[in-house]
Amino acid sequence: MNTQSNAMPESPLESQVIAPAVISATRRMYWSVRRELWENRSIYIAPLAVAGVVVFGFLIATIGRAVATVDPARKAAVLAEPNSFAAGLIMGTAFIVGIFYSLDALYGERRDRSIFFWKSLPVSDLTTVLSKVTIPLIILPLLSFAITVVTQFVMLLLSTAVLLGSGLSVGTLWTQLSFFHMSLMLLYHILTVHGLWYAPIYGWLLLVSAWAPRAPFMWAFLPPFVIWGVEKIAFKTSHFLAMLQYRLTGPEPSTTTAPGGNLMDMLSALTPAQFFSTPGLWIGLLVAAAFLAAAVRLRRYREPI
Amino acid sequence: MACIEARGLRKAFGTTIAVDGINLRVEEGRILGLIGPNGAGKTTALNAILGLTPYQGELRVLGRDPWTERDQLMRDVCFIADVAVLPRWIRVSQALDYVTGVHPRFDRAKAESFLAKTTIRRASKVRELSKGMVTQLHLALVMAIDAKLLVLDEPTLGLDILYRKQFYDSLLNDYFDRSRTIVVTTHQVEEIQNVLTDVMFIDRGRIVFDCSMEQLESRYLEVMVHPEQVAAARALKPMHERQVLGRSILLFDAADRQQLAALGDVRTPSIADLFVAVMGNQAGQAQGAAQ
């Protein structure tokens, strides 16, 4: 009855010996994250597309400006301004992608029944949920950082070309736009705000995505709205709204959106010590951990819808 | 150690009892067919065995508690819960990469050689494949896993007869060896009759019939009775009687073969006929109890 097994390269017994008995947790995690990137290509396509549009727009603007007679003294500042705008646009895109990704991450696999396939493999619910939260907390921030830096560098080269073309000195541009410092500040902002400060937001979205029987978007945004309304009517206060605003705007005024003034001053204004001693950060991380633990537990119980 | 051992396995959804205190023991190396009408509790029982749903009672699969140790259990167990569960966005090559990446007992070369026998292209996405091809792909992935237990829940639902035949052929020829255990549920009972070593009927959350195929062949006999012998045959207390083309076919449990041979043509009943007989008696008993 085993007539066809001759075609097999190995018998099951041999392959058992060859196959590694254990697969490390990191390797499972790595493949789970890659799986997410296969499924959700918008994670990198969306920020890349926005970067492309920014560069294209900048190209048109600089060509326009090169022809126009701008005061040579202000020219560098005019050219530098789009840098922070580009950074904001790309990070904003990544934030939106992160929100939609998180809401669908544990809901989509139930909707298309593929949760049965994923659960048929030796990957724990914890690994699955952690791999999914990696996307908005680590992958998207680092990706948007890399894309922003490349975009800004391309814009800087374009500006340089334009300034040289119009016979002006590029010195002011390169000294004012200290590229390295700007990137460093951006990285700091992305890691602290997008990677740590926003963790409870993504934790909440993943929890809703694991739980929602349908319409995760509604379940994610309706409860905060109801809490705000009830608080407003019952106590005539809006602490909850203030809390949400605090969470969204971050513990300190955003450094990267400040116009390109004196960058060295802005760099020294960064206060990691203050950021890491903000109670809001640690409370937020605790809340995020609780949300994620609940999501892990829920995924065990959830079946296709 | 038994491959699956359940004692008093119970599962209720609200007031509906899906699995009502099942006792079950499946030894290693068996191919068990779990057969029952829709809503009998087959899928619920299998989901409990696979750690997909919480349950009451005692249940050990390969010595593990499936609910709390699902991820470890899945190193030695694989299942096809439904033909439509492969994610539609995944490419064939990605599915191979992923399973290779996370499963310690997955033999990629073996999966590739199964796929080589089909027309499935590596670059295709699952959504571009026909239903039959998706099943072939899933089966190729599952058969390349060196698992101790394979669970198939209606694996051939919605497939045409060619694919169904092929499915069970490759399962027997390329996968099954005496050390593996397979549990399969299906509505196409006739197609798996020759595949099984054991058969179990489940109805309203209970196991109503449990028998090995050898037992079944020696114990149950079906006689197409000569018209003039019908009264004599009925006197031997058949389990069930049905009419086919004007002839009476009587099904006996533990009757004497020679005695039956005098009454008409004796043969082993099909699982489908036995199922109808057992279920008919169940319904009769239930009615009797109600009265």
Chai-1 contact restraints between the chains, C-beta under 6 A:
chainA,res_idxA,chainB,res_idxB,connection_type,confidence,min_distance_angstrom,max_distance_angstrom,comment,restraint_id
A,Q4,B,N173,contact,1.0,0.0,6.0,A-B,restraint_1
A,Q4,B,D174,contact,1.0,0.0,6.0,A-B,restraint_2
A,P9,B,A109,contact,1.0,0.0,6.0,A-B,restraint_3
A,P12,B,D146,contact,1.0,0.0,6.0,A-B,restraint_4
A,S15,B,D107,contact,1.0,0.0,6.0,A-B,restraint_5
A,S15,B,D146,contact,1.0,0.0,6.0,A-B,restraint_6
A,Q16,B,D146,contact,1.0,0.0,6.0,A-B,restraint_7
A,A19,B,R105,contact,1.0,0.0,6.0,A-B,restraint_8
A,P20,B,P104,contact,1.0,0.0,6.0,A-B,restraint_9
A,V22,B,P104,contact,1.0,0.0,6.0,A-B,restraint_10
A,I23,B,P104,contact,1.0,0.0,6.0,A-B,restraint_11
A,R28,B,V102,contact,1.0,0.0,6.0,A-B,restraint_12
A,W31,B,Y98,contact,1.0,0.0,6.0,A-B,restraint_13
A,W31,B,G101,contact,1.0,0.0,6.0,A-B,restraint_14
A,W31,B,V102,contact,1.0,0.0,6.0,A-B,restraint_15
A,R35,B,Y98,contact,1.0,0.0,6.0,A-B,restraint_16
A,W38,B,Q94,contact,1.0,0.0,6.0,A-B,restraint_17
A,E39,B,W89,contact,1.0,0.0,6.0,A-B,restraint_18
A,R113,B,V85,contact,1.0,0.0,6.0,A-B,restraint_19
A,S114,B,V85,contact,1.0,0.0,6.0,A-B,restraint_20
A,S114,B,P87,contact,1.0,0.0,6.0,A-B,restraint_21
A,F116,B,A81,contact,1.0,0.0,6.0,A-B,restraint_22
A,F116,B,V85,contact,1.0,0.0,6.0,A-B,restraint_23
A,F117,B,V85,contact,1.0,0.0,6.0,A-B,restraint_24
A,F117,B,L86,contact,1.0,0.0,6.0,A-B,restraint_25
A,S120,B,C78,contact,1.0,0.0,6.0,A-B,restraint_26
A,S120,B,F79,contact,1.0,0.0,6.0,A-B,restraint_27
A,L121,B,M74,contact,1.0,0.0,6.0,A-B,restraint_28
A,L121,B,V102,contact,1.0,0.0,6.0,A-B,restraint_29
A,L121,B,H103,contact,1.0,0.0,6.0,A-B,restraint_30
A,P122,B,D71,contact,1.0,0.0,6.0,A-B,restraint_31
A,P122,B,M74,contact,1.0,0.0,6.0,A-B,restraint_32
A,P122,B,R75,contact,1.0,0.0,6.0,A-B,restraint_33
A,V123,B,V102,contact,1.0,0.0,6.0,A-B,restraint_34
A,S124,B,D71,contact,1.0,0.0,6.0,A-B,restraint_35
